């Protein structure tokens, strides 16, 4: 009996020593923090050889902001408009907007890294804005022109990337102190990664000198007006001719993303014009 008690006492002592040892080590270990970066990105859109429908959920805030009167009985149709397609390395980019019959709701920018089999949003949607032209000099440096279209064309800007379209930064064409922010980017062109020019059309702002020529020496991060005119202006260097395009296909009611192969255009994906309605 005495031997049993001695063994039990020894075993309890060993357990106590082990608990103290590993407990102290556990307290010394750093706590791993759980870091969250907001909601997860939307799922990729898969290309099943039929027009892809871009997801859009109309909210009460969207309808109020756009002045839409929609209901289950009289829904407001919402449409996709694609304006441009371009490639940077292995990444294909398409740009455009979502709009009702009268109001531009959001810009859209999608990218595919697998030859058009799947598509993900490459930049958050901008309310009231549209994206319409893309230029890449190489696999890294690229620009996309855009602007707010509601209630009138204003705040022209460029999206700028230096990593092949993986990340983008929005850069205003006008200086922060400028009062005249009206107009749209009519065209732009970069001759190298630092030097670019663009023309803003200010017709709907009622400007006496409708056209303004801007120049950037900072890769599109900042711009300065170099000429204003009541007559159309021309860029010193025309934008390069792209081997990619977006074409409207009436039979399928979709936009086809195509690239040139020799003397013909080949479609690699199609996107439905009509998306979910506001109700």
Residue pairs with C-beta under 8 A, 6 or more apart in sequence:
41 120
41 121
42 55
42 120
42 121
44 118
44 119
44 120
45 52
45 54
45 55
45 110
45 118
45 119
45 120
46 52
46 117
46 118
47 116
47 117
47 118
47 119
47 269
50 270
51 252
51 253
51 254
51 270
51 271
51 272
52 119
52 269
52 270
52 271
52 272
53 271
53 272
53 275
53 276
54 80
54 98
54 108
54 110
54 271
54 272
54 275
55 275
55 276
56 78
56 98
56 106
56 275
56 276
57 276
58 70
58 76
58 78
58 276
58 277
58 278
58 279
62 68
62 105
62 278
63 69
63 70
63 76
63 278
65 127
65 128
66 100
66 103
66 105
66 150
67 103
68 76
68 100
68 103
68 278
69 76
70 76
70 277
70 278
70 279
71 279
72 279
75 277
75 278
75 279
76 100
76 101
76 277
76 278
76 279
77 100
77 101
77 274
77 277
78 98
78 99
78 100
78 105
78 274
78 275
78 276
78 277
78 278
79 98
79 99
79 100
79 101
79 273
79 274
79 275
80 96
80 97
80 98
80 108
80 255
80 271
80 272
80 273
80 274
80 275
81 96
81 97
81 98
81 99
81 130
81 255
81 273
82 94
82 95
82 96
82 246
82 255
82 257
82 271
83 95
83 96
83 97
83 130
83 131
83 132
83 133
83 246
84 94
84 95
84 96
84 131
84 132
84 133
84 134
84 144
84 242
84 246
85 92
85 93
85 94
85 95
85 134
85 242
85 244
85 245
85 246
85 257
85 258
85 259
86 92
86 93
86 134
86 135
86 136
86 142
86 242
86 244
87 93
87 136
87 243
87 244
87 259
88 136
88 138
88 139
88 140
88 142
88 161
88 164
88 165
89 139
89 164
90 113
90 115
91 111
91 112
91 113
91 164
91 165
91 166
92 111
92 112
92 113
92 115
92 116
92 244
92 257
92 268
93 109
93 110
93 111
93 122
93 134
93 142
93 144
93 165
94 109
94 110
94 111
94 119
94 246
94 257
94 271
95 107
95 108
95 109
95 131
95 132
95 133
95 134
95 144
95 146
96 107
96 108
96 130
96 131
96 132
96 246
96 255
97 104
97 105
97 106
97 107
97 108
97 129
97 130
97 131
97 149
98 104
98 105
98 106
98 108
98 125
98 275
99 105
99 130
100 278
103 150
104 128
104 129
104 130
104 149
104 150
105 127
105 128
106 125
106 126
106 127
106 128
106 129
107 123
107 125
107 126
107 129
107 130
107 131
107 146
108 121
108 125
108 131
109 121
109 122
109 123
109 131
109 144
109 159
109 168
110 119
110 120
110 121
110 122
111 119
111 120
111 121
111 122
111 165
112 118
112 119
112 120
112 269
115 268
116 257
116 268
116 269
119 269
122 165
122 168
123 159
123 168
126 146
126 148
126 170
128 148
128 149
128 150
129 146
129 147
129 148
129 149
130 146
130 147
130 149
131 144
131 145
131 146
131 159
132 145
132 146
132 185
133 144
133 145
133 185
133 187
133 188
133 239
134 142
134 143
134 144
134 242
135 142
135 143
135 188
135 189
135 190
135 239
135 240
136 142
136 165
137 190
137 192
137 193
138 193
139 164
140 161
140 162
140 163
140 164
140 193
141 161
141 162
141 190
141 193
141 219
142 160
142 161
142 164
142 165
143 158
143 159
143 160
143 161
143 188
143 190
143 196
143 220
144 158
144 159
144 168
145 156
145 157
145 158
145 185
145 188
145 198
146 156
146 157
146 158
146 159
146 185
147 153
147 154
147 155
147 156
147 157
147 183
147 184
147 185
148 154
148 155
149 184
152 182
152 204
152 205
153 182
153 183
153 184
153 204
153 205
154 181
154 182
154 183
154 205
155 172
155 174
155 181
156 172
156 173
156 174
156 181
156 183
156 184
156 185
156 200
157 170
157 171
157 172
157 173
158 170
158 171
158 173
158 185
158 188
158 198
158 220
159 168
159 169
159 170
159 171
160 168
160 169
160 170
160 171
160 219
160 220
160 221
161 167
161 168
161 169
162 193
162 219
169 221
171 220
171 221
171 222
172 181
173 185
173 198
173 200
173 214
173 223
174 180
174 181
174 223
175 222
175 223
180 202
180 205
180 207
182 202
182 204
182 205
182 207
183 200
183 201
183 202
183 203
183 204
183 205
183 207
183 212
184 200
184 201
185 198
185 199
185 200
186 198
186 199
186 200
186 201
186 211
187 198
187 199
187 235
187 239
188 196
188 197
188 198
188 199
188 235
188 239
189 196
189 197
189 198
189 235
189 237
189 238
189 239
189 240
190 196
190 219
190 220
191 237
193 219
194 216
194 217
194 218
194 219
195 215
195 216
195 217
196 215
196 216
196 219
196 220
197 213
197 214
197 215
197 216
197 226
197 235
197 236
197 237
198 213
198 214
198 216
198 223
198 235
199 211
199 212
199 213
199 214
199 233
199 234
199 235
200 211
200 212
200 214
201 210
201 211
202 209
202 210
202 211
202 212
203 210
208 230
209 228
209 229
209 230
210 229
210 230
211 228
211 229
211 230
211 231
211 232
211 233
212 225
212 227
212 228
212 233
213 225
213 226
213 227
213 228
213 229
213 233
213 235
214 223
214 224
214 225
214 226
215 223
215 224
215 226
216 222
216 223
216 224
227 233
243 259
243 260
244 257
244 258
244 259
244 260
245 258
245 259
245 260
245 265
246 255
246 256
246 257
246 258
247 255
247 256
247 258
247 265
247 267
248 254
248 255
248 256
248 273
249 255
249 256
249 270
252 270
253 272
253 273
253 274
254 270
254 271
254 272
254 273
255 270
255 271
255 273
256 267
256 269
256 270
257 267
257 268
257 269
257 270
257 271
258 265
258 266
258 267
258 268
259 265
259 266
259 268
260 266
